Amino acid sequence: MKYDIIGDIHGCFDELMELLEKLGYHYDNGIHSHPEGRQPAFVGDAMDRGPDSLAVLELLFARQDRGILFYSPGNHCDKLYRYMKGNSVQLIHGLEITIAEWQALPKKEQQEFRERYIHFYEALPQYQVLRDDLIVAHAGLKKDMIGEPLNKRISVFTLYGDITGKFHADGRPVRRDWAKSYRGKPWVVYGHTPTEEPYVINRTVNIDTGCVFGGSLTAFRFPEKELVSVSSKQPYQPERFHRFT
């Protein structure tokens, strides 16, 4: 199987539709299909911060209903799940935008969406082995985690990356660059940390190119190892991009 792995969408529905069209997908009755049988896959964080999170999620729900969803949940997915389950979570970092969208629905549709999202999230694998040579995980995956039974350490890593427990002055967590020391055989495709350009090193590629911050929405085509992107329609926020050193 050949895949087109798409970076963090964060509610940028128009850019997602444009990227899928650029990749050669046709849209019909709520589903994108490719004439060559390719499949889109996603590194997670479909929602929050951007203008159309519910529309993006509805596209993903339709793929899940057809049994053709390849999606690795991110930290924003996890937080929305905890909110929908009734847990106390802070409405910050873009979650407040998704919840405002949701609360604008009629009450009956709100409840239906809540139930559908809970089902959506609970059916997702923590990370996906799409092929022997291809893994998709939201924030990455170390070599020694591949094939191991799922545990809290792996779950936290896939959602948040290699966090140190420290924070930058603006509140962002300090993360180690785990990809610099990755020596695994499968490619690991991930997102989570927005960068101006895809960060490719040691059979890993970070394709979160900050669409919601005015960058671009990027796909990594596999096995071709080609990068395809479309420009963002959102305001440019240069301070939101990480620069690997």
C-alpha positions as CSV (number, residue, x, y, z in Angstrom):
1,M,0.0,0.0,0.0
2,K,1.1,3.5,-0.8
3,Y,0.3,6.4,1.6
4,D,0.1,10.1,1.8
5,I,0.7,11.1,5.4
6,I,-0.7,14.5,6.3
7,G,0.6,16.8,9.1
8,D,-1.3,18.5,11.9
9,I,-4.5,20.0,10.4
10,H,-5.8,21.9,13.5
11,G,-9.1,22.8,11.9
12,C,-7.7,24.0,8.6
13,F,-10.4,22.4,6.5
14,D,-9.9,24.4,3.3
15,E,-6.2,23.7,3.2
16,L,-6.8,20.0,3.8
17,M,-9.3,19.8,0.9
18,E,-6.8,21.7,-1.3
19,L,-3.9,19.4,-0.3
20,L,-5.9,16.2,-1.0
21,E,-6.8,17.5,-4.4
22,K,-3.2,18.4,-5.2
23,L,-2.3,14.8,-4.2
24,G,-4.7,13.5,-6.8
25,Y,-7.6,12.5,-4.6
26,H,-11.2,12.8,-5.8
27,Y,-14.0,13.8,-3.4
28,D,-17.3,12.1,-3.6
29,N,-20.1,11.6,-1.0
30,G,-17.9,12.6,1.9
31,I,-15.0,10.4,1.0
32,H,-11.7,11.0,-0.7
33,S,-10.4,8.3,-3.0
34,H,-7.3,8.0,-5.2
35,P,-7.3,6.5,-8.7
36,E,-4.1,4.7,-7.9
37,G,-5.5,3.2,-4.7
38,R,-3.3,5.4,-2.4
39,Q,-4.6,6.1,1.1
40,P,-4.3,9.2,3.2
41,A,-2.9,8.9,6.8
42,F,-2.8,11.5,9.5
43,V,-0.4,12.3,12.3
44,G,-3.2,13.6,14.5
45,D,-4.4,16.9,16.0
46,A,-7.1,17.4,13.4
47,M,-8.8,20.0,15.7
48,D,-8.3,23.1,17.8
49,R,-6.9,26.6,17.0
50,G,-8.2,26.7,13.4
51,P,-11.6,27.7,12.0
52,D,-13.3,24.4,11.0
53,S,-12.4,21.6,13.4
54,L,-15.8,20.0,13.2
55,A,-15.7,19.8,9.4
56,V,-12.3,18.1,9.5
57,L,-13.6,15.6,12.1
58,E,-16.6,14.8,10.1
59,L,-14.3,13.8,7.2
60,L,-12.4,11.5,9.5
61,F,-15.6,10.0,11.0
62,A,-16.7,9.1,7.4
63,R,-13.4,7.3,6.8
64,Q,-13.6,5.5,10.1
65,D,-17.2,4.4,9.2
66,R,-15.8,2.9,6.0
67,G,-12.9,1.2,7.8
68,I,-10.3,3.2,5.9
69,L,-9.1,5.6,8.5
70,F,-5.4,5.7,9.3
71,Y,-5.0,8.3,12.1
72,S,-2.7,8.6,15.1
73,P,-4.2,10.6,17.9
74,G,-2.4,13.7,19.3
75,N,-2.4,15.6,22.5
76,H,-5.3,17.8,21.3
77,C,-7.3,14.7,20.4
78,D,-6.7,13.4,23.9
79,K,-7.7,16.6,25.5
80,L,-11.0,16.9,23.5
81,Y,-11.7,13.3,24.4
82,R,-11.3,14.0,28.1
83,Y,-13.5,17.0,27.8
84,M,-16.3,15.0,26.0
85,K,-16.1,12.4,28.7
86,G,-16.8,15.0,31.3
87,N,-13.4,15.5,32.8
88,S,-12.2,18.9,34.0
89,V,-9.9,20.3,31.4
90,Q,-8.8,23.9,30.7
91,L,-10.3,25.5,27.7
92,I,-7.0,26.9,26.4
93,H,-4.5,26.3,23.5
94,G,-7.3,26.2,20.9
95,L,-9.6,23.8,22.6
96,E,-11.9,26.8,23.4
97,I,-12.4,27.4,19.7
98,T,-13.4,23.8,19.0
99,I,-15.8,23.8,22.0
100,A,-17.4,27.1,20.8
101,E,-18.0,25.5,17.4
102,W,-19.5,22.5,19.1
103,Q,-21.7,24.5,21.4
104,A,-23.1,26.4,18.5
105,L,-24.8,23.2,17.3
106,P,-28.4,22.4,18.3
107,K,-28.5,20.4,21.6
108,K,-29.4,17.1,19.8
109,E,-26.5,17.5,17.4
110,Q,-24.2,18.4,20.2
111,Q,-25.0,15.1,22.0
112,E,-24.7,13.1,18.7
113,F,-21.3,14.7,18.0
114,R,-20.1,14.0,21.6
115,E,-21.0,10.3,21.3
116,R,-19.5,10.0,17.8
117,Y,-16.2,11.7,18.9
118,I,-15.9,9.4,22.0
119,H,-16.4,6.4,19.7
120,F,-13.9,7.8,17.2
121,Y,-11.1,8.3,19.8
122,E,-11.6,5.0,21.6
123,A,-11.1,3.1,18.4
124,L,-7.8,4.8,17.5
125,P,-4.4,3.0,17.9
126,Q,-1.8,5.0,19.9
127,Y,0.4,4.8,16.8
128,Q,0.2,3.0,13.5
129,V,2.5,0.5,11.8
130,L,1.3,1.0,8.3
131,R,4.0,-1.1,6.7
132,D,7.2,-2.9,7.9
133,D,9.1,0.2,6.9
134,L,6.6,2.9,8.0
135,I,5.2,4.0,11.3
136,V,3.0,7.1,12.0
137,A,3.0,8.5,15.5
138,H,1.8,12.0,16.5
139,A,4.9,13.2,18.4
140,G,7.3,10.4,17.4
141,L,8.5,7.0,18.6
142,K,11.9,5.8,19.8
143,K,13.5,2.7,18.3
144,D,13.2,0.8,21.7
145,M,9.5,1.5,21.8
146,I,8.7,-0.2,18.5
147,G,6.9,-3.5,19.0
148,E,6.8,-3.1,22.7
149,P,3.5,-3.6,24.7
150,L,1.7,-0.2,25.0
151,N,2.5,1.4,28.4
152,K,2.3,4.9,29.9
153,R,5.8,5.8,28.8
154,I,5.0,5.1,25.2
155,S,1.6,6.7,25.3
156,V,3.0,9.9,26.8
157,F,5.8,10.0,24.2
158,T,3.5,9.5,21.2
159,L,1.2,12.3,22.5
160,Y,3.8,14.9,23.7
161,G,7.2,13.9,22.5
162,D,10.4,13.6,24.5
163,I,9.4,16.1,27.1
164,T,11.9,17.1,29.9
165,G,9.5,18.4,32.5
166,K,10.8,22.0,32.0
167,F,9.1,24.8,30.2
168,H,10.1,27.8,28.0
169,A,9.2,31.3,29.1
170,D,6.1,31.3,26.9
171,G,4.8,28.1,28.6
172,R,5.7,25.6,25.9
173,P,7.3,22.4,27.2
174,V,11.0,21.9,26.5
175,R,11.5,18.8,24.4
176,R,14.6,16.8,23.4
177,D,15.2,16.2,19.7
178,W,14.7,12.4,19.9
179,A,15.0,12.1,16.1
180,K,18.7,13.0,16.1
181,S,19.5,9.7,17.8
182,Y,16.9,7.5,16.0
183,R,18.6,4.5,14.4
184,G,15.5,2.3,13.7
185,K,14.9,0.7,10.3
186,P,11.2,1.8,9.8
187,W,10.6,5.4,8.8
188,V,8.8,7.3,11.6
189,V,6.5,10.1,10.4
190,Y,5.3,12.5,13.0
191,G,4.2,16.1,13.7
192,H,3.3,18.0,16.9
193,T,6.2,20.5,16.8
194,P,5.5,23.1,14.1
195,T,8.5,23.9,11.9
196,E,8.9,26.2,8.9
197,E,10.0,23.3,6.7
198,P,9.7,19.5,7.2
199,Y,12.5,18.2,9.4
200,V,14.0,15.1,7.9
201,I,16.7,13.2,9.7
202,N,17.6,9.5,10.3
203,R,14.5,8.0,8.7
204,T,12.2,10.3,10.6
205,V,10.3,13.3,9.2
206,N,8.3,15.9,11.1
207,I,5.6,17.2,8.8
208,D,3.9,19.7,11.1
209,T,4.7,22.8,9.1
210,G,2.3,25.0,11.1
211,C,-0.6,25.4,8.8
212,V,-2.7,26.9,11.6
213,F,0.1,29.4,12.3
214,G,0.3,30.6,8.7
215,G,2.9,28.1,7.4
216,S,1.7,25.3,5.2
217,L,0.0,21.9,5.3
218,T,2.4,19.1,4.3
219,A,2.1,15.5,3.1
220,F,4.9,12.9,3.0
221,R,4.3,10.5,0.2
222,F,5.5,7.0,0.9
223,P,7.3,4.9,-0.4
224,E,8.3,7.7,-2.8
225,K,9.5,9.9,0.2
226,E,8.3,13.0,-1.6
227,L,7.0,16.1,0.2
228,V,3.9,17.9,-1.1
229,S,2.4,21.0,0.5
230,V,-0.1,23.8,0.1
231,S,0.1,27.3,1.6
232,S,-1.9,28.2,4.7
233,K,-4.8,30.6,4.6
234,Q,-4.3,31.6,8.2
235,P,-2.4,34.6,9.6
236,Y,1.4,34.1,9.8
237,Q,2.7,33.8,13.4
238,P,6.5,33.4,13.1
239,E,7.0,33.0,16.9
240,R,5.0,29.8,16.9
241,F,7.6,27.8,14.8
242,H,10.3,25.7,16.3
243,R,13.8,25.7,14.9
244,F,15.8,22.5,15.4
245,T,19.5,23.0,16.0
